[in-house]
Amino acid sequence: MKKIIIADDHSFIRLGLIQILKDEYPSIAITEVGDGDALIKAVRKEDFDLVISDLDMPSKTGLEALEQIKLIKPHLPVLILSIFTEDLYAIRVLKAGASGYMNKNAAPYELINAIQRISLGRKYITPEVAEKLLSNLHEDKKLHELLSNRELEILKLLASGKTISQIADILSLAPTTISTYRNRLMEKLQLSSNADLIRYALANNIIADLPQ
């Protein structure tokens, strides 16, 4: 690994990641950006050996950026970091082309372990992800696992207390489009109200706490 780009909208997270990487690879060149759009622009302009990207970022999520990166540079490995547990997003990002998915609560040495594994051309999969992959072969999927990536993102925003107009601004979509997505979500999840939606999201760890 000679050049790595880190994308995260929190500067203290980027600083921590840079310190971990510099301790292991003193001569490595590290570029840092704060949102999905900046990440995509940097990948277009420069050649990197690895992308380390947060899942939740302004302008474009890590998942949306991943999908575009795989169109621009299909062989560029991407490691996704997130506060969300593996059961919610790991399978989605791996299917989208990521080389690995790691919870931000993982120990620093796990990041180096992941990078070393990815540098060998392999996938970084935690025991939790491996178990999830196996269970998918034998168990019926939960309703939210059948949602598209966009539907899941809107579910998360609605359950976090965002209004239709706020979500439209965040995702640069028309309010009527968000309303259509909401109606589709209610139907697919077999729910009838926003309160039901919040309870479902909490029960399935889609949001961590009640909206403030």
C-alpha positions as CSV (number, residue, x, y, z in Angstrom):
1,M,0.0,0.0,0.0
2,K,1.5,3.3,-1.1
3,K,-1.5,5.6,-1.5
4,I,-4.7,5.5,0.5
5,I,-7.7,7.9,0.5
6,I,-9.9,8.3,3.6
7,A,-13.4,9.7,3.4
8,D,-15.3,10.7,6.5
9,D,-17.2,13.8,7.5
10,H,-15.7,13.8,11.0
11,S,-12.2,15.2,11.1
12,F,-11.4,13.5,14.4
13,I,-12.2,10.1,12.8
14,R,-9.9,10.8,9.9
15,L,-7.2,11.9,12.3
16,G,-7.5,8.7,14.2
17,L,-7.4,6.5,11.1
18,I,-4.4,8.4,9.8
19,Q,-2.5,7.8,13.1
20,I,-3.3,4.1,12.9
21,L,-2.1,3.9,9.3
22,K,1.1,5.9,9.8
23,D,2.1,3.8,12.8
24,E,1.9,0.7,10.6
25,Y,3.0,2.3,7.3
26,P,5.2,5.3,8.0
27,S,5.9,6.1,4.4
28,I,2.3,5.8,3.1
29,A,0.7,8.8,1.3
30,I,-2.8,9.6,2.7
31,T,-5.4,11.8,1.2
32,E,-8.4,12.8,3.3
33,V,-11.8,14.1,2.1
34,G,-15.0,14.9,4.0
35,D,-17.9,13.8,1.8
36,G,-18.9,11.4,-1.0
37,D,-18.7,13.9,-3.8
38,A,-15.1,14.9,-2.9
39,L,-14.2,11.2,-2.7
40,I,-15.5,10.5,-6.2
41,K,-13.7,13.5,-7.6
42,A,-10.4,12.5,-6.0
43,V,-10.7,8.9,-7.3
44,R,-11.3,10.3,-10.8
45,K,-8.2,12.5,-10.6
46,E,-5.7,10.2,-8.8
47,D,-4.7,6.6,-8.6
48,F,-5.0,5.1,-5.1
49,D,-4.3,1.6,-3.7
50,L,-7.2,1.6,-1.3
51,V,-10.3,3.7,-0.4
52,I,-11.4,3.7,3.3
53,S,-14.9,5.3,3.4
54,D,-17.5,6.0,6.0
55,L,-21.0,4.8,5.2
56,D,-22.9,7.9,6.3
57,M,-21.6,11.1,4.7
58,P,-23.0,14.3,3.2
59,S,-23.8,14.7,-0.5
60,K,-23.4,11.0,-1.2
61,T,-23.4,8.1,1.2
62,G,-20.5,5.7,1.2
63,L,-22.6,3.1,-0.5
64,E,-23.5,5.6,-3.3
65,A,-19.9,6.6,-3.7
66,L,-18.9,2.9,-3.7
67,E,-21.2,2.2,-6.6
68,Q,-19.8,5.1,-8.6
69,I,-16.2,4.2,-7.8
70,K,-16.8,0.7,-9.1
71,L,-17.9,2.2,-12.4
72,I,-14.9,4.5,-12.6
73,K,-12.2,2.1,-11.4
74,P,-13.7,-1.4,-11.0
75,H,-10.5,-2.9,-9.5
76,L,-9.9,-0.2,-6.8
77,P,-10.5,-1.9,-3.4
78,V,-12.9,-0.1,-1.0
79,L,-13.2,-0.7,2.7
80,I,-16.4,0.6,4.2
81,L,-16.5,1.7,7.9
82,S,-19.7,2.3,9.8
83,I,-21.3,2.7,13.2
84,F,-24.0,0.2,12.1
85,T,-23.7,-3.4,12.9
86,E,-22.8,-5.9,10.2
87,D,-26.3,-7.4,9.9
88,L,-27.7,-4.1,8.5
89,Y,-25.2,-3.1,5.7
90,A,-22.4,-5.6,5.3
91,I,-24.1,-7.8,2.7
92,R,-25.2,-4.7,0.8
93,V,-21.8,-3.2,0.5
94,L,-20.1,-6.5,-0.4
95,K,-22.7,-7.0,-3.1
96,A,-22.0,-3.5,-4.4
97,G,-18.3,-4.4,-4.8
98,A,-16.7,-3.5,-1.5
99,S,-13.6,-5.4,-0.4
100,G,-14.7,-5.3,3.2
101,Y,-17.0,-3.9,5.9
102,M,-15.9,-2.9,9.4
103,N,-17.7,-1.6,12.4
104,K,-16.0,1.6,13.7
105,N,-15.9,0.1,17.2
106,A,-13.4,-2.6,16.0
107,A,-10.0,-2.5,17.6
108,P,-7.3,-0.6,15.6
109,Y,-5.3,-3.8,14.8
110,E,-8.4,-5.1,13.0
111,L,-8.1,-2.2,10.5
112,I,-4.5,-3.2,9.7
113,N,-5.6,-6.8,9.5
114,A,-8.3,-5.8,7.0
115,I,-5.9,-3.8,4.9
116,Q,-3.4,-6.6,4.8
117,R,-6.0,-9.1,3.7
118,I,-7.4,-6.7,1.0
119,S,-3.9,-6.0,-0.3
120,L,-3.6,-9.7,-1.1
121,G,-6.7,-9.4,-3.3
122,R,-9.0,-11.0,-0.7
123,K,-12.2,-9.9,1.0
124,Y,-12.2,-8.8,4.6
125,I,-15.1,-10.6,6.3
126,T,-15.7,-10.6,10.0
127,P,-17.0,-13.8,11.7
128,E,-20.3,-11.9,12.1
129,V,-20.6,-11.3,8.4
130,A,-19.6,-14.9,7.6
131,E,-22.4,-16.0,9.9
132,K,-24.8,-13.6,8.2
133,L,-23.9,-15.0,4.8
134,L,-24.5,-18.5,6.0
135,S,-27.8,-17.7,7.6
136,N,-29.0,-16.0,4.4
137,L,-28.8,-19.4,2.7
138,H,-31.1,-21.0,5.3
139,E,-33.4,-18.4,6.8
140,D,-36.1,-16.2,5.4
141,K,-35.0,-12.6,5.1
142,K,-36.3,-9.8,7.3
143,L,-38.6,-7.4,5.5
144,H,-36.1,-4.5,5.5
145,E,-33.4,-6.8,3.9
146,L,-35.6,-6.8,0.8
147,L,-35.6,-3.0,0.4
148,S,-33.4,-1.3,-2.2
149,N,-30.4,0.7,-0.9
150,R,-32.4,4.0,-1.5
151,E,-35.4,2.7,0.3
152,L,-33.3,1.7,3.3
153,E,-31.7,5.1,3.4
154,I,-35.1,6.8,3.4
155,L,-36.4,4.4,6.0
156,K,-33.5,5.4,8.2
157,L,-34.1,9.1,7.7
158,L,-37.8,8.9,8.3
159,A,-37.3,6.8,11.5
160,S,-34.7,9.4,12.7
161,G,-37.4,12.1,12.6
162,K,-36.6,13.8,9.4
163,T,-39.6,15.3,7.5
164,I,-40.4,14.7,3.9
165,S,-39.1,18.1,2.9
166,Q,-35.8,17.6,4.9
167,I,-35.2,14.2,3.3
168,A,-35.9,15.7,-0.2
169,D,-33.2,18.3,0.5
170,I,-30.7,15.8,1.9
171,L,-31.1,13.4,-1.1
172,S,-31.7,16.2,-3.8
173,L,-35.1,14.6,-4.7
174,A,-38.5,16.1,-5.1
175,P,-40.8,15.9,-2.0
176,T,-43.4,14.0,-4.1
177,T,-40.7,11.4,-4.8
178,I,-40.0,11.0,-1.1
179,S,-43.7,10.6,-0.4
180,T,-43.9,7.9,-3.0
181,Y,-40.9,6.1,-1.4
182,R,-42.6,6.4,2.1
183,N,-45.8,4.9,0.8
184,R,-43.8,2.0,-0.8
185,L,-41.9,1.5,2.5
186,M,-45.1,1.3,4.5
187,E,-46.5,-1.3,2.1
188,K,-43.3,-3.4,2.0
189,L,-42.8,-3.3,5.7
190,Q,-46.5,-3.8,6.4
191,L,-46.7,-0.7,8.6
192,S,-49.5,1.9,8.8
193,S,-47.9,5.0,10.6
194,N,-44.7,6.8,11.4
195,A,-44.8,5.5,14.9
196,D,-44.9,1.9,13.6
197,L,-42.0,2.8,11.3
198,I,-39.9,4.1,14.2
199,R,-40.7,1.1,16.3
200,Y,-39.6,-1.2,13.5
201,A,-36.4,0.7,12.9
202,L,-35.5,0.5,16.6
203,A,-36.3,-3.2,16.9
204,N,-34.1,-4.0,13.9
205,N,-31.2,-1.6,14.9
206,I,-31.8,0.6,11.8
207,I,-31.6,3.6,14.2
208,A,-29.9,3.5,17.5
209,D,-32.2,5.7,19.6
210,L,-35.4,7.6,19.5
211,P,-35.4,10.9,17.5
212,Q,-34.5,14.0,19.5
